[in-house]
Amino acid sequence: MDTLKKIFNTSLIVPVVSILLGLIIGAIAMFAGGYNPLVAYQSLFERVIGSPYHMGETIRAITPLIFTGLAVAFAFRTGLFNIGVEGQFIMGMTGATLVGVLLDLPWYIHGPLAIVVGALFGGLWAGLVGYLKAKRGVNEVISSIMLNWTALYLANYIVAKFLLEPGQQKSKPVHESALMSIDWLVELMDKARMHWGTFVAIACVVIFYILLWRTKQGYELRAVGHNPDAALYAGMNVNSTIVKSMFFSGIFAGLGGVFEVLGVFGNQTIMAASPGYGFDGIAVALLGGNTPIGVLLGAILFGGLSYGSGGMSFGAGVPSEIVRIVIGSVIFFVAAHGIVKFIIKPFMAKKKKEAA
C-alpha cells in the first residue's frame, strides 16, 4: 500500500496538477481576450464527446499522435533525439500510397502489403539518420530535421510524377482492397472516419513496452542509450544498435502515415507544408514521460484538445490559437516539473503531517 501511495504521489499528481495549471493559464488568456472560459471549455468537451461522430473523429485525431509519440519516445529511451518523425511519417504515407495505387491485389494481400511497405519506408528513412550517426558521427538532430524537408519534396515529386490524378493536386485514389476503414464502426460512429490504425496504435503501445523492457534487444538498446562506452565494453555493437533504434522509431512514425492514407483520406496530396504530426509527437512524448502508457494518455489529451478547439471557436468564439496556449502551458509545467513540485509541496507536507 505504501508503494502504491508513493507511485501515486510521484507519478500521477505532478502530471495532473500540470494539466490543471495549463487549463488555468488558458482560462486566464481567454478572460484577458474577453472570452468566457467556462463556456469555452464546455464547448470543447461537447465537441469531443457530444455525439458519436465527434467521439469518432476525436479518436481519429488521437491515433496518429500515438504513433508519432511512440516514435519520439522510443528514440529518447535509447539515447537519441528523433526530430525527423515528421519526415518518416510522410515517407510512410508515400510507401502506402505507392502500393495502394499502383498495385491491384486481393484485399488480404493488398492492405497488409501497403502497411508493411509504408512502415519500412518510415523505418529506412530513420535508419539513414542512425547510419549517419553511427558511421560518420553526424548528429541525429541535424540530419533528421534536414531529412524532414527532403521527405516532403521527395514525396511531392513521387506523387506528381507517378501517381497524380489528372487535373488534381493529389494522387489517384487508393484501391478499395487496400483501404483500412472499418465499415461497421464508421456506421456506428455516424460516418466518423474510423479505421484499423487505432487498434494497431494500441498494439504498438504494448509492443513498445515488450520490446524495450522484456527482450534482450531492448536491454541492449537502453544500455547503449544510457552509456555507449559501458555498452561497448560489455561487448555490445553500439553502431548497429544505434541504427536499429532509429529504424524501430521510424517504423512507428511510418505506421502513422500509412493509416492517414489508408484509413482516413484514401489518397495523398501534393503538400505545401508538412502535416505537423511528427512535431506534435515530440510534445506527446514529453507529456507522457517517454513511457508507452504515458504516450497513450498524452495523445488522448493532445488530440482531444486539438480536435475540441473547433468547438471553442464555434461555440464560444474563441480562436483556435488559445488551445495552443493551453497545450503549451501544460507542456511547460510538465517539463518544468520542479515548479509544479514547488507549488504542491506545502499541500503535500500538510497532508503528510496530518497523516502522521
JODAFEN-V987060 format. One record per backbone hydrogen bond with DSSP energy under -0.5 kcal/mol. NH is the residue of the N-H (numbers start at 1). CO is the residue of the C=O. If there is no record, write none. Layout:
NH&CO ; NH&CO
//
This chain:
5&1 ; 6&2 ; 7&3 ; 8&4 ; 9&5 ; 10&6 ; 11&7 ; 12&7 ; 12&8 ; 13&8 ; 16&12 ; 17&13 ; 18&14 ; 19&15 ; 20&16 ; 21&17 ; 22&18 ; 23&19 ; 24&20 ; 25&21 ; 26&22 ; 27&23 ; 28&24 ; 29&25 ; 30&26 ; 31&27 ; 32&28 ; 33&29 ; 34&31 ; 35&30 ; 37&35 ; 40&36 ; 41&37 ; 42&38 ; 43&39 ; 44&40 ; 45&41 ; 46&42 ; 47&43 ; 48&44 ; 49&45 ; 50&46 ; 55&51 ; 56&52 ; 57&53 ; 58&54 ; 59&55 ; 60&56 ; 61&57 ; 62&58 ; 63&59 ; 64&60 ; 65&61 ; 65&62 ; 66&62 ; 66&63 ; 67&63 ; 68&64 ; 69&65 ; 70&66 ; 71&67 ; 72&68 ; 73&69 ; 74&70 ; 75&71 ; 76&72 ; 77&73 ; 78&74 ; 78&75 ; 79&76 ; 80&75 ; 82&80 ; 83&81 ; 85&82 ; 88&84 ; 89&85 ; 90&86 ; 91&87 ; 92&88 ; 93&89 ; 94&90 ; 95&91 ; 96&92 ; 97&93 ; 98&94 ; 99&95 ; 100&96 ; 101&97 ; 102&98 ; 103&99 ; 109&106 ; 110&106 ; 111&107 ; 111&177 ; 113&109 ; 114&110 ; 115&111 ; 116&112 ; 117&113 ; 118&114 ; 119&115 ; 120&116 ; 121&117 ; 122&118 ; 123&119 ; 124&120 ; 125&121 ; 126&122 ; 127&123 ; 128&124 ; 129&125 ; 130&126 ; 131&127 ; 132&128 ; 133&129 ; 134&130 ; 135&131 ; 136&131 ; 136&132 ; 137&133 ; 138&132 ; 143&139 ; 144&140 ; 145&141 ; 146&142 ; 147&143 ; 148&144 ; 149&145 ; 150&146 ; 151&147 ; 152&148 ; 153&149 ; 154&150 ; 155&151 ; 156&152 ; 157&153 ; 158&154 ; 159&155 ; 160&156 ; 161&157 ; 162&158 ; 163&158 ; 163&159 ; 164&159 ; 165&170 ; 166&164 ; 168&165 ; 171&268 ; 172&163 ; 174&266 ; 175&100 ; 178&175 ; 179&175 ; 179&176 ; 180&262 ; 182&194 ; 183&181 ; 186&182 ; 187&183 ; 188&184 ; 189&185 ; 190&187 ; 191&186 ; 192&186 ; 192&189 ; 194&192 ; 196&180 ; 198&195 ; 200&196 ; 201&197 ; 202&198 ; 203&199 ; 204&200 ; 205&201 ; 206&202 ; 207&203 ; 208&204 ; 209&205 ; 210&206 ; 211&207 ; 212&208 ; 213&209 ; 214&210 ; 219&215 ; 220&216 ; 221&217 ; 222&218 ; 223&219 ; 224&220 ; 225&221 ; 226&222 ; 227&223 ; 231&227 ; 232&228 ; 233&229 ; 234&230 ; 235&232 ; 236&231 ; 238&236 ; 241&237 ; 242&238 ; 243&239 ; 244&240 ; 245&241 ; 246&242 ; 247&243 ; 248&244 ; 249&245 ; 250&246 ; 251&247 ; 252&248 ; 253&249 ; 254&250 ; 255&251 ; 256&252 ; 257&253 ; 258&254 ; 259&255 ; 260&256 ; 261&257 ; 262&258 ; 263&259 ; 264&259 ; 264&260 ; 265&260 ; 266&261 ; 270&169 ; 271&269 ; 280&276 ; 281&277 ; 282&278 ; 282&279 ; 283&279 ; 284&280 ; 285&281 ; 286&282 ; 287&283 ; 288&284 ; 289&286 ; 290&285 ; 291&288 ; 295&291 ; 296&292 ; 297&293 ; 298&294 ; 299&295 ; 300&296 ; 301&297 ; 302&298 ; 303&299 ; 304&300 ; 305&301 ; 306&302 ; 307&303 ; 308&304 ; 309&305 ; 310&307 ; 311&308 ; 312&308 ; 313&309 ; 314&310 ; 315&311 ; 316&312 ; 317&313 ; 318&312 ; 322&319 ; 323&320 ; 324&320 ; 325&321 ; 326&322 ; 327&323 ; 328&324 ; 329&325 ; 330&326 ; 331&327 ; 332&328 ; 333&329 ; 334&330 ; 335&331 ; 336&332 ; 337&334 ; 337&335 ; 339&336 ; 340&336 ; 341&337 ; 342&338 ; 343&339 ; 344&340 ; 345&341 ; 346&342 ; 348&344 ; 349&345 ; 350&346 ; 351&347 ; 352&348 ; 353&349 ; 354&350 ; 355&351 ; 356&352
//
